[in-house]
Amino acid sequence: MVLYNQLDLTLTALDSLRRNFAGAIELILSDSGSTDDSRHIERFVSGAKIVRFNHNAGFVEACNAALPHVTARVTLYMNNDILLEYGAIEAALSRLAGDAKAGAVGGKIIRTNGALQEAGCIIWRDGGTEGYFRDGDPNAPEVNFVREVDFCSGVFLAVRTDLLKSHGGFDPAFKPAYFEETDLCIALRNDGYNIIYDPAIMIIHQEYSSSDSTIANHMMAQNHPKFRKKNQAFLRTRFPANLDLIIHARSPRGAGKRILFIEDRIPLRHLGSGFTRSNDILAAMAALGHQVTLYPIYRPVENLLNIFGDFPDTTEIIHDRELPDLETFLEQRSGFYDIVWLARTQNALRLRECLDAAARHLPAQRIVLDTEAIAAPRDHARLHLRGQTPTMPLEAAIAAELAPAAIAKTIVAVNAQDAAVIRAAGYPHVAILGHAAPPRATPQNFAARQGLLFLGAIHDSDSPNLDGLHWFIEYVLPILDPKLPEGAEITIAGTINRRIDLSALGQARRVILAGPIETLAPLYDRHRVFFAPTRFAAGIPYKLHEAASYGLPIVTSDLLAAQLGWSDGVELLSAPTTDPAVFAAQLVRLYTHEPLWQSLRAAALARLAAENSFARYQTQLAAILSSVSP
């Protein structure tokens, strides 16, 4: 920290630093010729190394004089006119420790009026600089994800000390100040390291309170030509200074794709119904190094902390807009995205008019439609079970459902069955992407567990889960109940639409309505058998993959076993939903036979390890994205 008078600011900043971080701090204060009580800073601060000048040396010289005294692995340049928000130091250290390619880290700098000073910084082709989203809202989606940037300002800049010392600190050519940290960040980038903006690092800055703005502008003007001359090669790779290009300039291009991911709603994992799969796809995209923007058709109502906690921190989540705002959003980001990923077939129809209107702003030949599931066969089965007649034959219903798919170059199916249906409907470019469900088996043994578990979302009255549970309670439970030992309860858990009345289910003997569960492992660990009595469905039942991944053996309908591609007696037990007695018998068999329980558990976990690891999922997704945008 460089001091030049203003002791009150310095002490407030140091108090903020000490309160912010409980770990070891190697504090080096460089007094650049103070004339107030800052000259006696050791009276107020203990344990600091103090470097003194008898004149106002300026920021560059004062910092470089302090650098030889640094022994810590990370050097933080910190202004004396800032306050650190909770966890700022720990976030900076974690980012550098967790990313070997991160050379320096900065954060979200907020002025005392509550508006942004910067969220990472841009370097234009003419050598000018721009604080991204200056004067904007610190809570805006655009500034609340981790990304690579051109540079972060010296207001708060954490740098790997070994890299810093290899360059001798700041270039003395930029004395007394300005452009020195910009130049350093370019040097780190030229060494192959990234400069990272992390919004978890929040800083309140009293801009220009420690210097005169007129003098600052003069020094900027003095150093700008030096900066341009030294970094000509780098500047030629930057965008022209045009605010219309700021979305393109906010992050270096990098090797990954820029992907716009559009879903019904923010796909939180607990929602089920395909949202868990979308969540996994987003995680895989981030792990592959792609820059992903998530845009929901319906504005979310969930708490922002819950939203951000459910996704990779590099994902830009547009939580404050919805479908009516999409056309304007696309116009503002004209030419920015390499790929548009549309989740769910019905959204292709909802978005067709908007995407047609914004076609000149989009990669028209690089639109992916992820069907998630083909609904027509499921809807026909539901009507058949209710004794109702479909309005059109199944083949015509499939054709109508898939008609909007013409908007996409590539269609993604969740399994081979759906892929065959899509190809038969006249769409040859079909890829398959199922579920990521790596094994994470819970430890309790057979004897320590008891009870049956159903976990699945119920979003509406036509839900297959709701239908299956009513069938189970009405027809299977009366047969099952006398064959189960006392204490063997039946737990029904998962997200439930508040308009759905489950009281009739809850009144049944042994049944416990648990509702949504935040932490799943303990729930799976205490139950002995998972059951899924689904009579109509589409796609792949994620709930079965999830249950198996936690090491809970399964009894399910023949329908779901076929969709999963698993075999009765090998990875699970299955039964027809036309025969409640057989379904009950399979449950009793698995509940009471430990060797069978162990065998099914081991086989299911082995199948998941071979087919559903996250690494394999990434490989499959990478192949799809490469085929769309080589």
Steps between C-alpha positions, in 0.01 A plus 500: 500500500633841399440788743502869432338684790130434580570286805129456566448328166802276553393383844146433384628295206740303721225434751287369214787276387557352845129443561462343156770236531601310812806336345861616485557836334845627405424872506738732316421871516679731260482858630545728201611810687201558728492824697216418741495240778537230236873559560450327834285214370686255728325663797167376367588176320705213641687235305541696175814541293528871414683637196549878517565774245582860581306612192178408319643218292172400339327163479741316266823582682344450844365156404824386337701605806277280716511193272844367611359462853219268387537133597135393476380300197240762411552875484194720540509860381232675701408867501476679833156643410305173481289278723491124444171317502462162670733224375685711241851386594405135538326508159810648333732242658263214414478610139880509463543170685232324297602617152863442400454724195379799701783750524306781666154550648283806556143561605184704486582859593203704621506873554360654818182603314420129449574497126773294339841644430600187312443128469829419334646729236526519122796614290402656167708491183608863543637421848209659681337308782145446622366378832238244398145594603611827657210681672294182474320292763738275702223238513456480121548154343770637270742554790423201720698221341870418491672579174836573342564871436765721344603641837384590850596832651757550774227606741495130594728268305625165632797363305714187527820630659736287293353638178505852637865479599596348167390831343654712773161634600360792304687646204677817629419669167151562640618703800344660689173314425232380256508223240751307712253227604356486149849446362576236764183305418596496132844368597337222706272414210802485268651250746197276446305594813146631529367804681185403688206710613318343796179668624538326838772759560311821579668829580354837595720775352504871575611581146761780475483559876871420533602705193395807303294415191662781297848371580384145430372599155829674427701187592271283287555726201876491562523121518250407231748545209763295686248225557394495134856489371608218731193280437435553129484128419245432773287803416461385140304200633249718688168646389468862384379738772127467435246450777284298259774236517534493876331160538756354258790676672411416863685165484781372278374261234673190641482150359143425611172577327258771600172318561153639564301239695123559506276305740142522629631622834823507696577122513554446870586141581219442749233576240544167320299460175807539277632805682763287675626387160516861374692586815751224422536618141577853620757362746663296223510801266675702769746217573585488129599868515204650315356842583133428572205736542185347652178675396162385645172539314326563831650748746614310811333542837768314696744665737815618319728329751331167422529567128869588497585215734365243254722584202868538409617849595609563141138483375330830419144461632251753359268495798329836442352447151264261323354421158360849417850643557683244290488675163655817646759288681600328175524832318729637772720192461496486122758255367621409847393135527651206312223256595141529621384201706122475533379269775168320441312462174208721602738793538592487133136585428485768771819661373451470126356848450762663721790312340375579152482870587852493646647269233765749385646505851521120539710210367210366291687184396615419852176457693463182705161371613524274803167316501552372860216254429250421226164564665249364247535129593470591869188709438339220298574251778346733759182538300479124444529435874213744560283343232519810282552519124796705366411784266742370235692178424835458672705549182319827426545615861874436481521692171313794654721499810819498294388751236680792675823298495564628148652806667801294612798357319552232761240326717600335826309201637530358848518134392514273195123446502426870466777541242335233282164677529657833397678347199180325392327840507747628239781658704827320427744711704437351844744464788443318830577648842357325804573566867810556707466280808840402640496247787490652850370206700383566855670278761225344716473123470184305423407429863537864609250622242123485501206633304417570138578827326342684210668826395368698203349833401126558458445821306141454377196275517609310186835408656603138439634495854162599644320239292746230602474580868119491494516160326752376756297616802170371365605165355850398618510615862204288618685191374839618623407624847450165678824364351726780626646497853381757749696822478545475126366839400437629148654843447379722215735793441569764235390836369120529491290774342313669782175463304528119507315339791679187625298464819337180377845344457616622840204337677600153380659261750882518521520802265703808597488813281848651535474775237811655342833383642811718478764244599435167331777272624353445852159427349640230272730368773221408740260332253530146370311505169410761241178455304362670188153376396481716187238400240575757228815701442735651245877511468712345774390501865776694675364398838611142432852603402519719810374230738742246355787746526438525874509122522127442555361196311186558293164347423332670207255453216593307189456828309771687692736202494472495120559875473806461719624199305555299821393140553271344756703298749831655392512872587145528642170319540206589279134408475204584279272771633207293380562254785521656850566161660818446297621853581439438872676163481809658343512759779474233772761288325754783487415628847558164668778338295842644582704308234268628228520852645880489494509360148268764351680779683842393371381448142325837484803685638726324250268593215499865608880505532533371144229708334412804711821648635535877475817459292316287244214749503739782420647298213156436353400865533829620354443285192153648450622859534795437267271358234284812522784755509836344407 
